Amino acid sequence: MANHSFPEFIEHKANFNTGWNSIGGKLIITPTQLIFRAHAFNFGDKSDRIFEIKDIVGYKKGFLTFLYISFRDGNTIKLTVWGKDELIRQLEERRQALV
């Protein structure tokens, strides 16, 4: 990453939405990845979900706290987060540094 110094990671509280299910946890933003880590007390799949920031192609702000992030492979994730603008800013700074 040319001339950019990012923290090792930044954390945001979030829910990862999968259909009717919402998994509580946190987003971890590293200089190159977006990681969702579920809280231990959730039901269902609690494995980390790891996405490469360089593969992000777009965002859509949904109703209230919903944020959709689209990826180069055609997949989209739906998150429930506070501070959508700040989250997008942090991801975009890193994405731009990776291209």
C-alpha positions as CSV (number, residue, x, y, z in Angstrom):
1,M,0.0,0.0,0.0
2,A,1.6,3.2,-1.2
3,N,2.3,5.8,1.5
4,H,-0.7,4.8,3.7
5,S,-0.4,3.7,7.3
6,F,-3.5,2.1,8.7
7,P,-4.0,0.7,12.2
8,E,-3.5,-3.1,12.5
9,F,-7.3,-3.3,12.9
10,I,-10.4,-1.3,13.8
11,E,-13.5,-2.8,15.3
12,H,-17.2,-1.9,14.8
13,K,-20.2,-3.6,16.4
14,A,-22.4,-5.2,13.8
15,N,-25.0,-7.8,12.9
16,F,-24.5,-10.0,9.8
17,N,-27.8,-10.7,8.2
18,T,-28.4,-14.0,6.5
19,G,-32.0,-14.2,5.3
20,W,-34.2,-14.1,8.3
21,N,-31.3,-14.7,10.7
22,S,-29.2,-11.9,12.2
23,I,-25.9,-12.9,13.8
24,G,-24.5,-10.5,16.4
25,G,-20.8,-9.7,16.5
26,K,-18.2,-7.3,15.3
27,L,-16.6,-6.1,12.1
28,I,-12.8,-6.1,12.1
29,I,-11.2,-3.9,9.5
30,T,-7.6,-4.6,8.8
31,P,-5.5,-2.8,6.1
32,T,-6.6,-5.4,3.5
33,Q,-9.6,-7.4,4.9
34,L,-13.1,-7.0,6.3
35,I,-13.8,-9.7,8.8
36,F,-17.1,-10.4,10.6
37,R,-16.6,-12.3,13.9
38,A,-19.7,-13.6,15.6
39,H,-20.3,-13.5,19.3
40,A,-20.0,-16.9,21.0
41,F,-23.7,-16.8,22.2
42,N,-25.2,-16.8,18.7
43,F,-27.0,-19.8,17.2
44,G,-25.9,-21.2,13.8
45,D,-22.6,-20.7,12.0
46,K,-20.2,-18.8,14.2
47,S,-17.2,-19.0,11.9
48,D,-15.4,-15.9,10.8
49,R,-16.5,-14.4,7.5
50,I,-13.5,-12.9,5.7
51,F,-13.7,-10.5,2.7
52,E,-10.9,-8.9,0.7
53,I,-11.3,-5.1,0.7
54,K,-9.8,-4.9,-2.8
55,D,-12.8,-6.9,-4.0
56,I,-15.4,-4.4,-2.9
57,V,-17.2,-2.7,-5.8
58,G,-20.0,-0.8,-4.1
59,Y,-22.2,0.1,-1.2
60,K,-25.9,0.7,-0.7
61,K,-27.3,2.4,2.4
62,G,-30.5,0.7,3.4
63,F,-33.2,1.6,5.7
64,L,-32.1,2.8,9.2
65,T,-28.9,0.9,10.0
66,F,-28.7,-1.5,7.1
67,L,-25.6,-1.4,4.9
68,Y,-25.1,-3.6,1.8
69,I,-21.6,-4.2,0.5
70,S,-21.1,-5.7,-3.0
71,F,-18.1,-7.6,-4.2
72,R,-16.4,-8.2,-7.5
73,D,-17.7,-11.9,-7.6
74,G,-21.3,-10.7,-7.5
75,N,-22.0,-11.5,-3.9
76,T,-23.5,-8.9,-1.5
77,I,-23.5,-8.9,2.3
78,K,-26.1,-7.2,4.4
79,L,-25.0,-5.7,7.7
80,T,-26.7,-3.8,10.5
81,V,-24.3,-1.1,11.7
82,W,-24.3,2.3,13.2
83,G,-22.1,4.9,11.5
84,K,-22.5,3.7,7.9
85,D,-20.7,6.7,6.5
86,E,-17.7,6.2,8.7
87,L,-17.5,2.5,7.9
88,I,-17.7,3.2,4.2
89,R,-15.0,5.9,4.5
90,Q,-12.6,3.5,6.3
91,L,-13.2,0.8,3.7
92,E,-12.8,3.1,0.8
93,E,-9.5,4.6,2.1
94,R,-8.1,1.1,2.3
95,R,-9.6,0.0,-1.1
96,Q,-8.1,3.0,-2.9
97,A,-4.7,2.3,-1.3
98,L,-4.9,-1.3,-2.6
99,V,-5.5,-0.4,-6.3
